Amino acid sequence: MSEPGQVSDKGREPIFETGPRLALCALLQGAEWVDFATARDMLGVSDSAISKHSRALEDAGYLEVRKGSVGRRPRTWFRLTRDGRSAIRGHLEWLAQLRHALDTP
């Protein structure tokens, strides 16, 4: 157990502390599948940034990527895996504890 005003590392996921990964996972947390363009536009980042960060999350086992097409146009969709949903929940809880610790005199 932590001392008052201290936060343990339990739940912390450093992978979410780089680039728009936390925002991408937060977006995906409330959806079944989100297409690449929607994720890019909602996060306000470039195609290469979404590609780079989605690959890191996929490699960690937190993101599932599905490729297909709509008509003749190729499309990519993302969704969180079960492990990804658990990891993002744990990280958000850790952030809430951190926030609480900062507010505690």
C-alpha positions as CSV (number, residue, x, y, z in Angstrom):
1,M,0.0,0.0,0.0
2,S,1.2,3.5,-0.8
3,E,1.8,6.3,1.7
4,P,-0.8,9.1,1.5
5,G,0.0,11.3,-1.4
6,Q,2.0,8.6,-3.2
7,V,0.9,6.5,-6.1
8,S,2.1,3.0,-7.0
9,D,3.0,2.0,-10.5
10,K,0.2,-0.6,-10.5
11,G,-1.9,0.0,-13.6
12,R,0.6,2.3,-15.3
13,E,1.3,1.5,-18.9
14,P,4.2,3.5,-20.3
15,I,3.1,2.6,-23.9
16,F,0.2,5.1,-23.4
17,E,2.6,7.9,-22.4
18,T,4.0,8.4,-26.0
19,G,2.4,10.3,-28.7
20,P,-1.4,10.0,-29.4
21,R,-1.6,6.4,-28.2
22,L,-3.7,7.3,-25.1
23,A,-6.0,9.4,-27.2
24,L,-6.4,6.6,-29.8
25,C,-7.2,4.1,-27.1
26,A,-9.6,6.5,-25.4
27,L,-11.4,6.9,-28.7
28,L,-11.5,3.2,-29.3
29,Q,-12.7,2.4,-25.8
30,G,-16.2,3.5,-26.6
31,A,-16.5,1.9,-30.1
32,E,-16.5,-1.5,-31.7
33,W,-14.5,-0.6,-34.8
34,V,-13.1,2.8,-35.9
35,D,-11.8,3.4,-39.4
36,F,-8.3,4.9,-39.9
37,A,-9.5,8.2,-41.4
38,T,-11.9,8.8,-38.5
39,A,-9.2,8.1,-35.9
40,R,-6.7,10.4,-37.8
41,D,-9.2,13.2,-38.1
42,M,-10.5,13.0,-34.5
43,L,-6.9,13.0,-33.1
44,G,-5.8,15.7,-35.5
45,V,-2.6,13.8,-36.5
46,S,-1.0,12.7,-39.8
47,D,-1.4,9.4,-41.5
48,S,2.1,8.5,-40.6
49,A,1.5,9.2,-36.9
50,I,-1.6,7.0,-36.8
51,S,0.3,4.3,-38.6
52,K,3.3,4.4,-36.3
53,H,1.3,4.5,-33.0
54,S,-1.3,1.9,-34.1
55,R,1.6,-0.5,-35.0
56,A,3.1,-0.1,-31.6
57,L,-0.2,-0.8,-29.9
58,E,-0.8,-3.8,-32.2
59,D,2.7,-5.2,-31.5
60,A,1.9,-4.9,-27.7
61,G,-1.3,-6.9,-28.3
62,Y,-3.6,-4.0,-27.4
63,L,-5.0,-3.2,-30.8
64,E,-6.6,-5.3,-33.5
65,V,-6.3,-4.1,-37.1
66,R,-8.6,-5.2,-39.9
67,K,-8.0,-4.4,-43.5
68,G,-10.5,-4.5,-46.3
69,S,-12.2,-2.3,-48.8
70,V,-15.3,-0.3,-49.3
71,G,-16.1,-0.5,-53.0
72,R,-12.7,-0.3,-54.6
73,R,-11.1,1.8,-51.9
74,P,-8.9,0.1,-49.4
75,R,-9.8,0.7,-45.7
76,T,-8.3,0.0,-42.3
77,W,-10.2,-0.3,-39.1
78,F,-9.0,-0.5,-35.5
79,R,-10.4,-1.9,-32.3
80,L,-9.0,-2.5,-28.8
81,T,-8.4,-6.1,-27.9
82,R,-9.6,-7.5,-24.5
83,D,-6.0,-6.9,-23.2
84,G,-6.1,-3.4,-24.6
85,R,-9.4,-2.5,-22.9
86,S,-8.0,-3.8,-19.6
87,A,-4.7,-2.0,-20.0
88,I,-6.3,1.4,-20.9
89,R,-8.8,1.0,-17.9
90,G,-5.9,0.3,-15.6
91,H,-3.8,3.2,-16.9
92,L,-6.7,5.6,-16.6
93,E,-7.3,4.5,-13.0
94,W,-3.6,5.0,-12.3
95,L,-3.9,8.6,-13.8
96,A,-6.9,9.2,-11.6
97,Q,-4.9,8.1,-8.5
98,L,-2.0,10.4,-9.6
99,R,-4.4,13.3,-9.9
100,H,-5.9,12.6,-6.5
101,A,-2.4,12.4,-5.0
102,L,-1.5,15.8,-6.5
103,D,-4.6,17.3,-5.0
104,T,-3.9,15.8,-1.5
105,P,-2.0,18.2,0.8
